[in-house]
């Protein structure tokens, strides 16, 4: 079977009783965290601009965090993804380097609302999406970033398609087809790193909107390629330049027995998770030695080579951030702030 079919069978066959209680409780906590970060973003300039643009595209009755029921289903999913991800305070699966909840939950929320599904149905669909997105991202072993792609948007579209398909009543074959369809919609460029542009905030919401589109097309009989992941021009060949990554088997290994959602971490700091260790060290050093600005002549931060293009380059905007996103993705700024203030909060960026 293709990976898409394996994932589809998993998503359609998963039941609330088959999920360990600890996994369900973790899922509830992650959803609650996502709702909180989404509500905290209401009123931000980029959130208001997105909401206004979504309203220009149409109206509806789907639920939007902090904004009520004024948007169509796909636009509501887009908006919910933007606000839950936009503060860069959302949960992270470190092995996959992906923020999965901010596409999986917006998809499940509006699809469950559309279908009149129960809270239990929403929870199962969300967990299915999380298990697949984290696994598919982890196969890349950080490689997606190396080619300039943001896994949160790119890979989030695939897991979210499983949630949409399950809640909208698709069978396993249709959900497998939907993953092939969403292959042509998935994306997310890291070019925002050059100047702190707002586009990263769109990625998980666009993934959720694309997932709903792909699932609905598949439900109506639209045909997509079956080998969405391992095909000649499938996900891995297209975005990693490798049709058969050595880690491909990890995508389905112990699926349904080992729960990747338990490896998803809630962020303690509103910044790129690649800066957290350095921020923590700076805060600890300041406290231990009662440091002030006058005590510091030079700061040297050691980071893994793979994270340099994300939090250390380009050098100019990292040293002198012009936007909040510049600041949240800057080792110089985050460490300096932590050393001078002993903290890094939403107000810091």
Secondary structure in CASP SS format (residue, H / E / C, confidence):
PFRMAT SS
TARGET T0000
AUTHOR 0000-0000-0000
METHOD secondary structure of the structure
MODEL  1
X C 1.00
X C 1.00
X H 1.00
X H 1.00
X H 1.00
X H 1.00
X H 1.00
X H 1.00
X H 1.00
X H 1.00
X H 1.00
X H 1.00
X H 1.00
X C 1.00
X C 1.00
X H 1.00
X H 1.00
X H 1.00
X C 1.00
X C 1.00
X H 1.00
X H 1.00
X H 1.00
X H 1.00
X H 1.00
X H 1.00
X H 1.00
X H 1.00
X H 1.00
X H 1.00
X H 1.00
X H 1.00
X H 1.00
X H 1.00
X H 1.00
X H 1.00
X H 1.00
X H 1.00
X H 1.00
X H 1.00
X H 1.00
X C 1.00
X C 1.00
X C 1.00
X H 1.00
X H 1.00
X H 1.00
X H 1.00
X H 1.00
X H 1.00
X H 1.00
X H 1.00
X H 1.00
X H 1.00
X H 1.00
X H 1.00
X H 1.00
X C 1.00
X C 1.00
X C 1.00
X C 1.00
X E 1.00
X E 1.00
X E 1.00
X C 1.00
X C 1.00
X C 1.00
X E 1.00
X E 1.00
X E 1.00
X E 1.00
X C 1.00
X H 1.00
X H 1.00
X H 1.00
X H 1.00
X H 1.00
X H 1.00
X H 1.00
X H 1.00
X H 1.00
X H 1.00
X H 1.00
X H 1.00
X H 1.00
X C 1.00
X C 1.00
X C 1.00
X C 1.00
X C 1.00
X C 1.00
X E 1.00
X E 1.00
X C 1.00
X C 1.00
X C 1.00
X C 1.00
X E 1.00
X C 1.00
X C 1.00
X H 1.00
X H 1.00
X H 1.00
X H 1.00
X H 1.00
X H 1.00
X H 1.00
X H 1.00
X H 1.00
X H 1.00
X H 1.00
X H 1.00
X H 1.00
X H 1.00
X H 1.00
X C 1.00
X C 1.00
X C 1.00
X H 1.00
X H 1.00
X H 1.00
X H 1.00
X H 1.00
X H 1.00
X H 1.00
X H 1.00
X H 1.00
X H 1.00
X H 1.00
X H 1.00
X H 1.00
X H 1.00
X H 1.00
X H 1.00
X H 1.00
X H 1.00
X H 1.00
X H 1.00
X H 1.00
X C 1.00
X C 1.00
X C 1.00
X H 1.00
X H 1.00
X H 1.00
X H 1.00
X C 1.00
X C 1.00
X E 1.00
X C 1.00
X H 1.00
X H 1.00
X H 1.00
X H 1.00
X C 1.00
X H 1.00
X H 1.00
X H 1.00
X H 1.00
X H 1.00
X H 1.00
X H 1.00
X H 1.00
X H 1.00
X H 1.00
X H 1.00
X H 1.00
X C 1.00
X C 1.00
X C 1.00
X C 1.00
X H 1.00
X H 1.00
X H 1.00
X H 1.00
X H 1.00
X H 1.00
X H 1.00
X H 1.00
X H 1.00
X H 1.00
X H 1.00
X C 1.00
X C 1.00
X C 1.00
X C 1.00
X C 1.00
X C 1.00
X E 1.00
X C 1.00
X H 1.00
X H 1.00
X H 1.00
X H 1.00
X C 1.00
X C 1.00
X C 1.00
X H 1.00
X H 1.00
X H 1.00
X H 1.00
X H 1.00
X H 1.00
X H 1.00
X H 1.00
X H 1.00
X H 1.00
X H 1.00
X H 1.00
X H 1.00
X H 1.00
X H 1.00
X H 1.00
X H 1.00
X H 1.00
X H 1.00
X H 1.00
X H 1.00
X H 1.00
X C 1.00
X C 1.00
X C 1.00
X C 1.00
X C 1.00
X C 1.00
X C 1.00
X C 1.00
X C 1.00
X C 1.00
X C 1.00
X C 1.00
X C 1.00
X C 1.00
X C 1.00
X H 1.00
X H 1.00
X H 1.00
X H 1.00
X H 1.00
X H 1.00
X C 1.00
X C 1.00
X C 1.00
X C 1.00
X C 1.00
X C 1.00
X C 1.00
X H 1.00
X H 1.00
X H 1.00
X H 1.00
X C 1.00
X C 1.00
X C 1.00
X E 1.00
X C 1.00
X C 1.00
X E 1.00
X C 1.00
X H 1.00
X H 1.00
X H 1.00
X H 1.00
X E 1.00
X E 1.00
X C 1.00
X C 1.00
X C 1.00
X C 1.00
X C 1.00
X C 1.00
X C 1.00
X H 1.00
X H 1.00
X H 1.00
X H 1.00
X H 1.00
X H 1.00
X H 1.00
X H 1.00
X H 1.00
X H 1.00
X H 1.00
X H 1.00
X H 1.00
X H 1.00
X H 1.00
X H 1.00
X H 1.00
X C 1.00
X C 1.00
X C 1.00
X H 1.00
X H 1.00
X H 1.00
X C 1.00
X C 1.00
X C 1.00
X C 1.00
X C 1.00
X C 1.00
X C 1.00
X C 1.00
X C 1.00
X H 1.00
X H 1.00
X H 1.00
X H 1.00
X H 1.00
X H 1.00
X H 1.00
X C 1.00
X C 1.00
X C 1.00
X H 1.00
X H 1.00
X H 1.00
X H 1.00
X H 1.00
X C 1.00
X C 1.00
X C 1.00
X C 1.00
X H 1.00
X H 1.00
X H 1.00
X H 1.00
X H 1.00
X C 1.00
X C 1.00
X H 1.00
X H 1.00
X H 1.00
X H 1.00
X H 1.00
X H 1.00
X H 1.00
X H 1.00
X H 1.00
X H 1.00
X H 1.00
X C 1.00
X C 1.00
X C 1.00
X C 1.00
X H 1.00
X H 1.00
X H 1.00
X C 1.00
END
